[in-house]
C-alpha cells in the first residue's frame, strides 16, 4: 500500500490560502495543526491536516476567535459553541484605547498579532470593519475627535500601504485599479479593499484621490488594469459618473456605503460590466468570480 503523500508548507499555503506565518502560529500557540517533520525540521502536512485547516477556516468565518477553535473542533456536533463576540469586542476595545492614547507602537503590536493569527477576510469582517464603525460613531462630536482621526487614518494608510507595496513587488500581471470615488481626504475602506485584494494575490494600483472625471478613462488606457474599483463613501452625481465610465470597458466595481443610496439609479444602468457592492468583503468575492478562479496564494497579511 503506497504511503500517504505529504505536502510542504508552501503547497499547503497554495491549497488553503493561509500563509506560513499563520500556519506556524496556529501550531505553536494553539496546537491546532501538528505537522510531521523532515530530518532537517521542515514541516510536512497530510491531507487530514489540510482538511483540518479548512475546518478551522469555517469556524473563523462564523466569527469564532482562534483561541476557541481547538475546543470547537473537539466538541460533539450537538454541542453549542461558546460565543466569540466578546473576544473580538475585547480586541476592538484594546485598539480603541491605543488610538485614543495615540499609542502607535501599541496599536502596531496589537494589529500585527491579529494579522499573524487570522486570514485577512476574517480580520476585515470581525475586527477592522466593526472597529471603523465604532470609531466613526465615537468621533461624532467628541472632543479631540479630529486628532484621533488624523492619527488613526495616517497610521492605517501607512500600515496597509506598506503591505500592498510589499505584495506588489512579489506579483506580476495587470493590476487592479482602485480609486477613491468621493472627495474624502482619506477613505479607509478603499485601503481595506486594496489590502484584501493584494493579500489575495492581485497586484493593485491605488488612487487616494479621484482623478478629474474625464481623465479616468485615460488612466485606464495607460495602466491597462483588468478591473476598476471605485470606492464610494458619499453620494455622487450619478449621471456624471456614468458619462465618465462610458468608455471604460473593463469590469467596474462600485463599492461602499453610498452604493445603497444610488440603488435605483444603478439598477437603471444597462452596463453588464458594472457591479454594485456594499462592502470590501463583497468586492473581494466579486473579483474572485470575475477571475473565474480562487487565487493560488494569499500573501502575508
Secondary structure in CASP SS format (residue, H / E / C, confidence):
PFRMAT SS
TARGET T0000
AUTHOR 0000-0000-0000
METHOD secondary structure of the structure
MODEL  1
X C 1.00
X C 1.00
X C 1.00
X C 1.00
X C 1.00
X C 1.00
X E 1.00
X E 1.00
X H 1.00
X H 1.00
X H 1.00
X H 1.00
X H 1.00
X H 1.00
X H 1.00
X H 1.00
X C 1.00
X C 1.00
X C 1.00
X H 1.00
X H 1.00
X H 1.00
X H 1.00
X H 1.00
X H 1.00
X H 1.00
X H 1.00
X H 1.00
X H 1.00
X H 1.00
X C 1.00
X C 1.00
X C 1.00
X C 1.00
X C 1.00
X E 1.00
X E 1.00
X C 1.00
X C 1.00
X C 1.00
X C 1.00
X C 1.00
X E 1.00
X E 1.00
X E 1.00
X C 1.00
X H 1.00
X H 1.00
X H 1.00
X H 1.00
X H 1.00
X H 1.00
X H 1.00
X H 1.00
X H 1.00
X H 1.00
X H 1.00
X H 1.00
X H 1.00
X H 1.00
X H 1.00
X C 1.00
X C 1.00
X C 1.00
X C 1.00
X H 1.00
X H 1.00
X H 1.00
X H 1.00
X H 1.00
X H 1.00
X H 1.00
X H 1.00
X H 1.00
X C 1.00
X C 1.00
X C 1.00
X C 1.00
X C 1.00
X C 1.00
X C 1.00
X C 1.00
X C 1.00
X C 1.00
X H 1.00
X H 1.00
X H 1.00
X H 1.00
X H 1.00
X H 1.00
X H 1.00
X H 1.00
X H 1.00
X H 1.00
X H 1.00
X H 1.00
X H 1.00
X H 1.00
X H 1.00
X H 1.00
X C 1.00
X C 1.00
X C 1.00
X H 1.00
X H 1.00
X H 1.00
X H 1.00
X H 1.00
X H 1.00
X H 1.00
X H 1.00
X H 1.00
X H 1.00
X H 1.00
X H 1.00
X H 1.00
X H 1.00
X C 1.00
X C 1.00
X H 1.00
X H 1.00
X H 1.00
X H 1.00
X H 1.00
X H 1.00
X H 1.00
X H 1.00
X H 1.00
X H 1.00
X H 1.00
X H 1.00
X H 1.00
X H 1.00
X H 1.00
X H 1.00
X H 1.00
X H 1.00
X H 1.00
X C 1.00
X C 1.00
X C 1.00
X C 1.00
X C 1.00
X C 1.00
X H 1.00
X H 1.00
X H 1.00
X H 1.00
X H 1.00
X H 1.00
X H 1.00
X H 1.00
X H 1.00
X H 1.00
X H 1.00
X H 1.00
X H 1.00
X H 1.00
X H 1.00
X H 1.00
X H 1.00
X H 1.00
X H 1.00
X H 1.00
X H 1.00
X H 1.00
X H 1.00
X H 1.00
X C 1.00
X C 1.00
X C 1.00
X C 1.00
X C 1.00
X C 1.00
X C 1.00
X E 1.00
X E 1.00
X E 1.00
X E 1.00
X E 1.00
X C 1.00
X C 1.00
X C 1.00
X C 1.00
X C 1.00
X C 1.00
X C 1.00
X H 1.00
X H 1.00
X H 1.00
X H 1.00
X H 1.00
X H 1.00
X H 1.00
X H 1.00
X H 1.00
X H 1.00
X H 1.00
X H 1.00
X C 1.00
X C 1.00
X C 1.00
X C 1.00
X E 1.00
X E 1.00
X E 1.00
X E 1.00
X C 1.00
X C 1.00
X C 1.00
X C 1.00
X C 1.00
X H 1.00
X H 1.00
X H 1.00
X H 1.00
X H 1.00
X H 1.00
X H 1.00
X H 1.00
X H 1.00
X H 1.00
X H 1.00
X C 1.00
X C 1.00
X C 1.00
X E 1.00
X E 1.00
X E 1.00
X E 1.00
X E 1.00
X C 1.00
X C 1.00
X C 1.00
X C 1.00
X C 1.00
X C 1.00
X H 1.00
X H 1.00
X H 1.00
X H 1.00
X H 1.00
X H 1.00
X H 1.00
X H 1.00
X C 1.00
X C 1.00
X C 1.00
X C 1.00
X C 1.00
X E 1.00
X E 1.00
X E 1.00
X E 1.00
X E 1.00
X C 1.00
X C 1.00
X C 1.00
X C 1.00
X H 1.00
X H 1.00
X H 1.00
X H 1.00
X H 1.00
X H 1.00
X H 1.00
X H 1.00
X H 1.00
X C 1.00
X C 1.00
X C 1.00
X C 1.00
X C 1.00
X E 1.00
X E 1.00
X E 1.00
X E 1.00
X C 1.00
X C 1.00
X H 1.00
X H 1.00
X H 1.00
X H 1.00
X H 1.00
X H 1.00
X H 1.00
X H 1.00
X H 1.00
X H 1.00
X H 1.00
X H 1.00
X C 1.00
X C 1.00
X C 1.00
X C 1.00
X C 1.00
X C 1.00
X C 1.00
X C 1.00
X C 1.00
X C 1.00
END
